[in-house]
Amino acid sequence: MFELGSLALDRTAVDGVEPEGGDDFWLEIVGAIDGEGLSDERLVAELTALERLTSGAAAAKARLTAELHTRRTSDAATAGVPAARRAHGVANEVALARRESPHAGREHLSLGVALVGEMPETLAALSRGDINEYVAQLMVRETADLSREDRMTVDATLGPQLSGRGNREIVGLVRRMAYELDTEGAEARARAAKARRRVSCRALGNGMSRVSGDLPALDAIAAFQSLRDHADQLRAMGDERTRDQIMADEFAERLDQPVLARARRAEIQLVMNGEMVLGADRETPAHLVGYGPLPFGVAADFLADPDAEVFVRRLFTNPDDNSLVAMDSKGIVFHGGLRRLLFARDGETCRTPWCDAPVRHGDHVRPRARGGRTTLDGGQGLCEACNYAKEAPGWRHETRSRWPERHTTEITTPTRHTHWSQAPPLPVQPSPHHPLRRHLAAELYYSNVSLELDLAV
């Protein structure tokens, strides 16, 4: 048994001194840790400490990689190597040191150079253990097409806010801000990507293959939602196949019979503010539920279809923090209306901190057996796994906010560690020209696709 949390390490004590055990010194220390003799509370605390240590190590590796790149390119410049070839071989050197592929080495090299040279706030968050290496990679990847100045703006704004956010939420925030900083470039890249749309097939083994398509986000979300609606309908009629099995079978059947006309409507949600719909706000990105931010021009191209029919459902938000507080009374008198309002408030991903899974269950924050109420404040959107997990002994969820405050829950784990979950604001902010106006939701039916638009006007 060894407790990392009780280990006091003095860096100055080992600088310049070869520790006993050589290169395996730290490995021998960390590798000896086990849970024997530790309380449940200490077990969880050690897991937390080790995860933060892993993040700190990733930050150190990023700095070492960037330093190696600086030295190699400097030496190559001194030797007269052309600028385009000075970094050749550095990624492979990194890959070998990390025992990974050259492709992974190139990713690690890009990560280190970007973090050290252009993203100090993200690097600081990684060093503190607030985020892990994968989140840092997401920040670097999603800002790769921006200028150095714009990338540093994203880093300065979002870097200090990354702790506790799920990967999908982070990607959405970065993309939205990137689109705002470089609207024309984002639209040009989106249209260029659309020109590269394709379908591919990959063998998986065990007699299975994967057919995948790189499609415009609107088309992909509509197609996927259509399959899901079909599966839910059959399940409700008693079909014993799982949802995934039904969707896969229907997917194959539709592709096998491409000329068969089928009248189906698949509903997707596109979030915009009213100024965007009127064409007065071109800087704010739209938000496609199930995908994330879209450049305004891409959404505008889609909405320009003359055959579209628009129906409006109003949503009301708190003007102070843009959180959803109510829906048109007409919208919640129908069966499932409260569930729809709950999911609109809580967004697309599970309310559990760091969980990226899509919302599947409208859950009672406090179980009904303990007096939980079927109200907007008494509910939360969770994925299936988190909803089942909170029913295990020792877990406790409580609502800690009161309307019209942003909905907040306190989560207590069996080891009495507490975490906080707050409902996100709507994914599209009101127009800066009219920041206090209310939000509206509209349903746009486009060909055989039903689109729901959330409009802030």
C-alpha positions in Angstrom: 0.0 0.0 0.0 1.2 3.5 -0.9 -0.6 6.8 -0.7 0.3 9.3 -3.4 -1.7 12.0 -1.6 0.6 11.8 1.5 3.8 12.0 -0.6 5.7 15.3 -0.3 8.1 15.8 -3.2 10.7 18.5 -3.1 11.8 19.1 -6.7 15.0 20.9 -5.6 16.0 17.7 -3.7 16.3 15.7 -6.9 17.5 18.4 -9.4 20.9 17.5 -10.7 20.9 14.2 -8.7 20.4 10.8 -10.3 17.7 9.2 -8.2 18.2 5.6 -7.1 16.6 3.5 -9.8 17.5 5.8 -12.6 14.9 6.4 -15.3 12.5 4.1 -13.5 12.5 6.1 -10.3 9.0 7.6 -10.7 7.6 4.5 -12.3 8.6 2.5 -9.3 6.9 4.9 -7.0 3.6 5.2 -8.9 3.6 1.6 -10.0 3.7 0.5 -6.3 0.4 2.2 -5.4 -2.5 -0.1 -4.5 -5.6 0.2 -2.5 -4.9 -2.3 0.2 -5.7 -0.8 3.6 -7.2 2.4 2.3 -10.7 3.6 3.2 -13.3 4.2 0.4 -12.7 7.9 0.8 -8.9 7.5 0.4 -9.4 5.2 -2.6 -11.3 7.9 -4.4 -8.9 10.6 -3.3 -5.9 8.6 -4.6 -7.7 8.2 -8.0 -8.2 11.9 -8.1 -4.5 12.6 -7.3 -3.3 10.1 -9.9 -5.5 11.6 -12.6 -4.1 15.1 -11.8 -0.6 13.6 -11.8 -1.3 12.1 -15.2 -2.4 15.5 -16.5 0.6 17.2 -15.0 2.8 14.6 -16.7 1.1 15.3 -20.0 1.9 19.1 -19.6 5.5 18.2 -18.9 5.6 16.0 -22.0 4.2 18.9 -24.1 6.9 21.3 -22.8 9.6 18.7 -23.5 8.3 18.0 -27.0 8.1 21.8 -27.8 11.7 22.2 -26.5 12.9 19.3 -28.6 11.2 20.9 -31.7 12.9 24.3 -30.9 16.3 22.7 -30.6 16.0 20.6 -33.7 14.8 23.4 -35.9 17.4 25.7 -34.6 20.2 23.3 -35.3 18.8 22.6 -38.8 18.7 26.4 -39.5 22.3 26.7 -38.4 23.2 23.9 -40.7 21.5 25.7 -43.6 18.5 23.3 -44.0 15.6 24.9 -45.9 12.8 26.1 -43.5 10.2 23.6 -44.9 12.5 20.7 -43.9 13.8 21.8 -40.5 11.3 19.9 -38.4 11.6 16.7 -40.4 12.1 13.7 -38.2 11.1 15.4 -34.9 7.6 13.8 -34.8 9.2 10.3 -35.4 11.6 11.0 -32.6 8.7 11.9 -30.3 6.8 8.8 -31.4 9.6 6.5 -30.6 10.2 8.1 -27.2 6.5 7.7 -26.4 6.3 4.2 -28.0 3.6 5.3 -30.4 3.0 5.5 -34.1 4.5 8.3 -36.3 1.0 9.6 -36.8 0.5 9.8 -33.0 4.0 11.4 -32.8 2.9 14.1 -35.2 -0.2 14.8 -33.1 1.9 15.0 -29.9 4.3 17.4 -31.6 1.5 19.6 -32.8 0.0 19.6 -29.4 3.2 20.5 -27.6 4.2 23.3 -30.0 0.7 24.8 -29.9 0.3 24.6 -26.2 3.7 26.2 -25.4 3.7 28.7 -28.2 0.0 29.8 -28.5 -2.2 28.4 -25.8 -0.7 29.1 -22.4 -4.0 29.1 -20.5 -4.9 25.6 -21.8 -1.4 24.4 -20.9 -1.8 25.9 -17.4 -5.1 24.1 -16.9 -3.4 20.8 -18.0 -0.5 21.5 -15.6 -2.9 22.1 -12.7 -4.7 18.8 -13.5 -8.0 20.7 -14.3 -8.2 18.9 -17.7 -6.6 15.8 -19.2 -4.4 15.5 -22.3 -7.4 14.6 -24.6 -9.2 17.9 -23.7 -6.0 19.8 -24.5 -5.9 18.0 -27.9 -9.5 19.0 -28.6 -8.6 22.7 -27.9 -5.6 22.5 -30.3 -7.5 20.5 -33.0 -10.5 22.8 -33.0 -8.4 26.0 -33.3 -6.0 24.6 -35.9 -7.5 26.7 -38.8 -7.4 30.0 -36.9 -4.8 32.6 -37.0 -2.3 32.8 -34.2 -4.1 35.9 -32.8 -7.5 34.3 -32.9 -6.3 31.0 -31.4 -4.7 32.9 -28.5 -8.1 34.8 -28.0 -9.9 31.4 -27.8 -7.3 30.2 -25.3 -7.4 33.3 -23.1 -11.2 33.2 -23.0 -11.9 29.4 -22.6 -8.7 28.1 -21.1 -9.6 29.2 -17.6 -13.1 27.8 -17.9 -12.4 24.2 -19.0 -12.6 22.5 -15.6 -15.7 20.4 -15.1 -16.9 20.6 -18.7 -17.5 17.6 -20.9 -15.7 17.0 -24.1 -18.7 17.7 -26.3 -19.5 20.9 -24.5 -15.9 22.1 -24.9 -15.9 21.3 -28.6 -19.1 23.2 -29.0 -17.8 26.3 -27.2 -14.5 26.3 -29.2 -16.3 25.9 -32.5 -18.8 28.6 -31.7 -16.1 31.1 -30.7 -14.0 30.1 -33.7 -16.9 30.7 -36.0 -17.5 34.1 -34.4 -13.9 35.2 -34.8 -13.5 34.1 -38.4 -17.0 33.9 -39.9 -16.0 34.1 -43.5 -13.3 31.5 -43.1 -15.6 29.1 -41.2 -18.2 29.3 -43.9 -15.6 28.7 -46.6 -14.2 25.7 -44.8 -17.7 24.3 -44.3 -18.5 24.6 -48.0 -15.2 23.1 -49.0 -15.9 20.2 -46.6 -19.3 19.6 -48.1 -17.6 19.2 -51.5 -15.6 16.3 -50.0 -18.7 14.4 -48.9 -18.4 10.6 -49.4 -19.4 7.2 -48.3 -16.9 4.5 -47.2 -17.0 0.9 -46.1 -14.6 -0.8 -43.6 -14.3 -4.4 -42.6 -14.7 -5.0 -38.8 -14.3 -8.7 -38.5 -16.8 -11.4 -37.2 -18.7 -11.0 -40.5 -19.4 -7.4 -39.9 -18.6 -4.2 -41.8 -19.2 -0.5 -41.2 -20.7 1.8 -43.8 -20.1 5.4 -42.9 -20.8 8.7 -44.7 -19.2 12.1 -44.4 -22.3 14.3 -44.9 -23.5 17.8 -44.3 -24.5 18.0 -40.7 -28.1 18.9 -41.4 -28.5 15.9 -43.7 -26.7 13.5 -41.3 -28.8 14.5 -38.2 -32.0 14.3 -40.2 -31.2 10.8 -41.5 -30.1 9.6 -38.0 -33.2 11.0 -36.3 -35.4 9.4 -38.9 -33.9 6.0 -38.1 -34.3 6.6 -34.4 -38.0 7.6 -34.7 -38.6 4.5 -36.8 -37.0 2.3 -34.1 -38.9 3.9 -31.3 -42.1 3.4 -33.1 -41.4 -0.3 -33.7 -40.3 -0.8 -30.1 -43.5 0.8 -28.8 -45.4 -1.7 -31.0 -43.7 -4.7 -29.3 -40.6 -5.3 -31.5 -38.2 -7.2 -29.3 -35.0 -6.0 -31.2 -33.0 -3.3 -29.5 -33.1 0.2 -30.8 -29.6 -0.2 -32.4 -30.6 -3.4 -34.1 -33.7 -1.9 -35.6 -31.9 1.2 -36.8 -29.2 -1.0 -38.4 -31.7 -3.2 -40.1 -33.7 -0.2 -41.3 -30.5 1.5 -42.5 -29.6 -1.5 -44.6 -33.1 -1.9 -46.0 -33.3 1.7 -47.1 -30.0 1.5 -48.8 -31.0 -1.8 -50.5 -34.1 -0.2 -51.9 -33.1 3.4 -52.8 -35.9 4.0 -55.2 -38.6 3.2 -52.7 -40.5 6.3 -51.7 -41.2 6.5 -48.0 -43.1 9.3 -46.4 -41.4 10.0 -43.1 -40.7 13.1 -41.2 -37.5 13.3 -39.1 -37.3 16.2 -36.6 -34.1 18.0 -36.0 -33.5 21.2 -34.0 -31.6 24.2 -35.3 -31.0 26.9 -32.7 -30.8 30.5 -33.9 -31.6 34.0 -32.6 -34.2 36.2 -34.3 -31.7 38.6 -35.7 -30.0 35.7 -37.5 -33.3 34.5 -39.1 -33.8 38.1 -40.3 -30.3 38.2 -41.6 -29.2 41.1 -39.3 -26.8 39.0 -37.2 -24.3 37.1 -39.4 -21.5 36.7 -36.7 -23.3 34.4 -34.2 -23.1 30.7 -35.2 -26.2 28.6 -35.3 -26.5 25.5 -33.2 -27.6 22.1 -34.7 -28.8 19.9 -31.9 -27.0 16.6 -32.0 -24.0 18.2 -33.9 -23.0 21.5 -32.4 -22.3 25.0 -33.8 -22.7 25.7 -37.5 -21.5 28.8 -39.4 -24.4 31.2 -40.0 -24.0 31.0 -43.8 -24.5 27.2 -43.8 -27.7 27.5 -41.8 -28.8 30.5 -44.0 -28.3 28.4 -47.2 -30.5 25.7 -45.8 -33.3 28.1 -44.6 -33.3 29.8 -48.0 -35.4 27.0 -49.5 -38.6 28.6 -50.9 -40.7 25.5 -50.1 -40.1 25.6 -46.3 -43.1 26.0 -44.0 -42.4 27.6 -40.6 -44.4 27.1 -37.3 -43.4 29.0 -34.2 -43.3 27.8 -30.6 -42.2 30.4 -28.0 -39.5 29.7 -25.4 -38.9 32.2 -22.5 -35.4 32.8 -21.1 -33.9 34.5 -18.1 -32.3 37.6 -19.7 -29.6 37.6 -17.1 -28.0 34.3 -18.0 -29.8 33.1 -21.1 -31.2 30.0 -19.4 -34.5 28.5 -20.3 -37.2 29.1 -17.7 -40.5 28.3 -19.5 -42.2 27.3 -22.7 -45.4 28.3 -24.4 -48.3 26.9 -22.3 -49.7 25.5 -25.5 -46.5 23.4 -25.9 -46.6 21.7 -22.5 -50.2 20.6 -22.4 -49.5 17.8 -24.8 -48.3 14.4 -23.6 -44.5 14.7 -23.1 -44.5 18.5 -23.2 -42.8 18.7 -19.8 -40.1 16.2 -20.9 -39.5 18.3 -24.0 -39.1 21.5 -21.9 -36.8 19.6 -19.5 -34.5 18.5 -22.4 -34.6 22.0 -23.9 -33.4 23.4 -20.6 -30.7 20.9 -20.0 -29.2 20.7 -23.5 -28.1 17.7 -25.5 -25.6 16.1 -23.0 -26.1 14.4 -19.6 -26.2 16.8 -16.7 -23.5 14.7 -14.8 -20.2 16.7 -14.8 -17.8 15.5 -17.4 -20.3 13.1 -19.0 -20.6 13.4 -22.8 -23.4 10.9 -23.3 -26.6 12.2 -24.9 -29.6 12.8 -22.7 -32.0 9.8 -22.7 -34.0 10.0 -19.4 -36.1 12.7 -17.8 -35.0 11.9 -14.3 -36.3 13.0 -10.9 -33.5 14.8 -9.1 -34.8 13.4 -5.8 -36.4 10.0 -6.4 -40.1 10.0 -6.1 -39.9 7.5 -3.3 -38.2 10.2 -1.3 -40.6 12.9 -2.2 -39.3 14.0 -5.6 -41.7 16.1 -7.6 -42.5 15.8 -11.3 -41.8 19.5 -12.0 -39.2 21.4 -14.1 -37.2 22.2 -11.0 -37.5 18.6 -9.7 -36.2 17.1 -12.9 -33.0 16.8 -14.8 -31.8 15.3 -18.1 -29.5 12.3 -17.7 -28.1 9.6 -19.8 -29.2 6.0 -19.1 -26.0 5.0 -17.3 -25.9 8.0 -15.0 -29.6 7.6 -14.2 -29.0 4.0 -13.2 -25.8 4.9 -11.3 -27.6 7.4 -9.1 -29.9 4.7 -7.8 -27.1 2.8 -6.2 -26.7 3.0 -2.4 -24.9 6.1 -1.2 -25.7 8.4 -4.1 -27.8 11.6 -3.5 -28.9 14.3 -5.9 -30.6 17.5 -4.6 -31.8 20.6 -6.4 -30.0 23.6 -4.9 -31.6 26.4 -6.9 -35.0 28.1 -7.0 -36.7 29.6 -10.1 -35.8 31.8 -11.8 -32.2 31.0 -10.9 -30.4 28.7 -13.3 -31.2 25.1 -12.4 -28.4 23.7 -10.2 -28.1 20.2 -8.6 -25.7 19.0 -5.9 -24.4 15.4 -6.4 -23.1 13.5 -3.4 -21.2 10.3 -4.1 -21.0 7.3 -1.7 -17.7 8.6 -0.4 -19.3 11.9 0.4 -17.5 13.8 -2.3 -19.7 16.6 -3.7 -20.0 17.8 -7.3 -22.2 20.5 -8.8 -24.2 20.4 -12.0 -25.8 23.5 -13.6 -28.1 23.7 -16.5 -26.4 25.3 -19.5 -27.6 28.5 -21.2 -29.3 28.1 -24.5 -26.6 27.4 -27.1 -27.2 30.6 -29.1 -27.0 33.9 -27.3 -29.5 36.7 -28.1 -28.3 39.2 -30.7 -25.9 41.8 -29.1 -28.2 44.4 -30.6 -31.2 43.2 -28.6 -29.8 41.4 -25.6 -32.9 41.5 -23.4 -35.4 40.1 -25.9 -37.1 36.8 -25.2 -36.5 33.5 -27.1 -38.8 31.8 -29.5 -38.8 28.3 -30.9 -40.0 27.6 -34.5 -40.5 24.3 -36.3 -39.5 24.4 -39.9 -40.7 21.5 -42.1 -38.3 21.1 -45.0 -39.3 18.5 -47.7 -39.7 15.3 -45.6 -37.6 16.7 -42.7 -39.1 18.6 -39.8 -36.7 21.2 -38.4 -37.2 22.9 -35.0 -35.7 26.4 -34.7 -35.0 28.1 -31.4 -35.2 31.8 -32.1 -34.0 34.6 -29.8 -35.9 37.7 -30.9 
